[in-house]
Every structure is written in C-alpha cells, then in structure tokens.
Amino acid sequence: MQGNDAEAMLRGLFLRGLDGDAAAYHQFLQKLSAHLRAFLGKRLFGWPDEVEDLVQECLLAMHNQRHTYQPDQPLTAWVQAIARYKMIDLLRSKSVREALHDPLEDDLAVFAESDTDASDAKRDLAGLLETLPDRQRLPIVHVKLQGLSVAETASVTGMSESAVKVGIHRGLKALAARLKGGSA
C-alpha cells in the first residue's frame, strides 16, 4: 500500500473510531500495528523484542493521546512523531544500561606498569584507592584486586550487583582522571 493510500485508510478508520465506531477503531489498531512494526523495524534492526514492545507502547500512547490529534493534520505524521519519541526513550534507557557494562580498557593508566618496584606500586595504588569513597573503592578492591566475582562482592559489601558494577566503573574513571590530571 502506498503512503497516500495508507494515510487515507488509517485516517479514515481512526476518525470513525473517534466517532464511536469500535470495529473501525479495532481495525485501525491492527493496521497501525503493521505500519509501526515496519517503521520501527527499519530503525531498530536486530532488536525484534524491543520492536514488539515498542509497538505496544506506541499503541497505548496513541490511544491515551488520541484526543490530541488534529484532524486537519496527516495522521501518519502524528503517529510517527509519537513512535520517534518512544524510540528515543528506549534508546536512551538502553544507552544508560549499556554504559554500565562498558568493558574495561586494558590500557587504563590504573593498570599501567610502573617503573618502581612492586612495593612502591602497591603503596601508590593503596593511596589512590583511599581517595575513593567506599562505594567505589570496595568493589575495585574485591573484584579487581582480590578476584572475587561481582555476586561475591555484592554479598561481602551488602551492595547490589548493579551497585558493585557501577562502583567499579565510576571508581576506575575517577582513578584514571586523577592519574591523567597528575593529582593523586
């Protein structure tokens, strides 16, 4: 179905649905689902579960916001604007979650070899770690230095596994920043 045909068909069903035609509204939602799946599927290729969840979120948002549609405007533009906002929300939440799982870089200054002997390095590292708050220092000590798992560290410290990962990530970033800035 071409763009203008889809617009006319969807708009007609939607407007009839707004006027109380439940069968037309049901048909609109079915047709719109296919339209949204195609629209979001092109943009979120490789994330079929997210596409399906997003289609449902979009349908719910459109149903809840149906009173905001202006009949003199193209329906597909309104639909796609809502879908874009929902997709941006999804991508933001994914990027926040994914940022917690960034792999550690082997070349971080914290892990760099020192020209001094091992005892000086241990003393320097201990001094650097002491500058961190417990919520960052303890996860680094337990996971990175003592070799405990994230789950074991969570159990030992009373922190959640997520908090342990966040603590390691933030603590290593803080240490790297201190080393780059030369203030230890």
KOLGU-352896 format. One line per 5 residues: number of its first residue (from 0); their letters; for each residue x negated, y negated, z of C-alpha. Coordinates in steps of 0.25 Angstrom, whole numbers, plus 5000, padded with zeros to 4 digits. Example, Ala and Ser with C-alpha at 12.3 -4.5 7.8 and 13.67 -1.06 7.14 Angstrom:
residues 2
0	as	4951 5018 5031  4945 5004 5029
***
This chain:
residues 184
0	mqgnd	5000 5000 5000  4994 4987 4996  4992 4975 5006  5004 4967 5002  5013 4979 5002
5	aeaml	5008 4984 5015  5011 4969 5021  5025 4969 5015  5029 4983 5020  5023 4981 5034
10	rglfl	5028 4967 5036  5042 4971 5032  5042 4983 5041  5037 4974 5052  5047 4963 5051
15	rgldg	5058 4973 5050  5052 4979 5063  5052 4966 5070  5067 4964 5066  5070 4977 5073
20	daaay	5069 4988 5063  5062 4999 5071  5060 5008 5059  5053 4997 5051  5044 4994 5063
25	hqflq	5040 5008 5065  5037 5009 5050  5029 4996 5051  5021 5002 5063  5018 5015 5055
30	klsah	5014 5007 5042  5006 4997 5050  4998 5009 5057  4993 5014 5044  4989 4999 5040
35	lrafl	4982 4997 5053  4975 5011 5052  4969 5007 5039  4966 4993 5043  4959 4997 5056
40	gkrlf	4953 5010 5050  4945 5002 5040  4939 4993 5051  4937 5004 5061  4932 5015 5052
45	gwpde	4927 5027 5061  4935 5024 5073  4948 5031 5069  4953 5032 5084  4951 5017 5086
50	vedlv	4959 5014 5073  4970 5022 5078  4970 5016 5092  4969 5002 5086  4981 5005 5076
55	qecll	4989 5008 5088  4984 4995 5096  4987 4987 5084  5001 4992 5082  5004 4990 5097
60	amhnq	4998 4975 5096  5006 4973 5083  5019 4978 5090  5017 4969 5102  5013 4957 5094
65	rhtyq	5024 4959 5083  5031 4946 5087  5018 4938 5083  5019 4942 5069  5023 4930 5060
70	pdqpl	5032 4936 5048  5026 4925 5039  5012 4931 5040  5007 4944 5034  5009 4956 5043
75	tawvq	4996 4963 5040  4988 4951 5044  4995 4951 5057  4993 4966 5059  4978 4965 5054
80	aiary	4975 4954 5064  4980 4962 5076  4973 4974 5071  4960 4966 5070  4961 4961 5084
85	kmidl	4964 4975 5089  4952 4980 5081  4943 4969 5086  4947 4972 5101  4944 4987 5098
90	lrsks	4930 4983 5092  4927 4974 5104  4931 4985 5114  4922 4995 5106  4910 4986 5106
95	vreal	4911 4983 5121  4912 4998 5124  4901 5002 5113  4892 4991 5119  4891 4999 5132
100	hdple	4886 5011 5124  4874 5004 5117  4862 5013 5116  4850 5009 5124  4839 5004 5115
105	ddlav	4826 5011 5117  4818 4998 5115  4825 4990 5126  4814 4983 5134  4818 4990 5146
110	faesd	4813 5003 5140  4801 4998 5134  4787 5003 5138  4779 4995 5148  4764 4993 5147
115	tdasd	4763 4994 5162  4763 5007 5170  4775 5015 5174  4776 5010 5188  4776 4995 5183
120	akrdl	4787 4999 5173  4795 5005 5184  4793 4993 5193  4797 4984 5182  4809 4992 5178
125	aglle	4814 4993 5192  4812 4978 5194  4820 4975 5181  4831 4985 5185  4832 4978 5199
130	tlpdr	4836 4965 5192  4849 4972 5187  4862 4974 5194  4865 4988 5200  4876 4990 5189
135	qrlpi	4865 4989 5179  4852 4994 5186  4858 5007 5192  4863 5012 5178  4850 5009 5172
140	vhvkl	4842 5016 5183  4851 5028 5184  4853 5031 5169  4841 5025 5162  4830 5028 5173
145	qglsv	4835 5040 5181  4842 5046 5169  4856 5048 5175  4868 5049 5166  4878 5037 5165
150	aetas	4888 5046 5172  4878 5050 5183  4874 5035 5185  4889 5031 5186  4891 5041 5197
155	vtgms	4878 5037 5204  4881 5022 5204  4896 5022 5205  4897 5015 5192  4906 5019 5180
160	esavk	4899 5026 5168  4903 5014 5160  4897 5004 5170  4884 5012 5170  4883 5011 5155
165	vgihr	4886 4996 5156  4876 4994 5167  4865 5001 5159  4868 4993 5146  4868 4980 5154
170	glkal	4856 4983 5162  4847 4986 5151  4852 4974 5143  4849 4965 5155  4835 4972 5157
175	aarlk	4832 4970 5142  4836 4956 5143  4827 4954 5155  4815 4960 5148  4817 4952 5135
180	ggsa	4818 4939 5144  4806 4943 5152  4813 4941 5165  4813 4953 5173
***
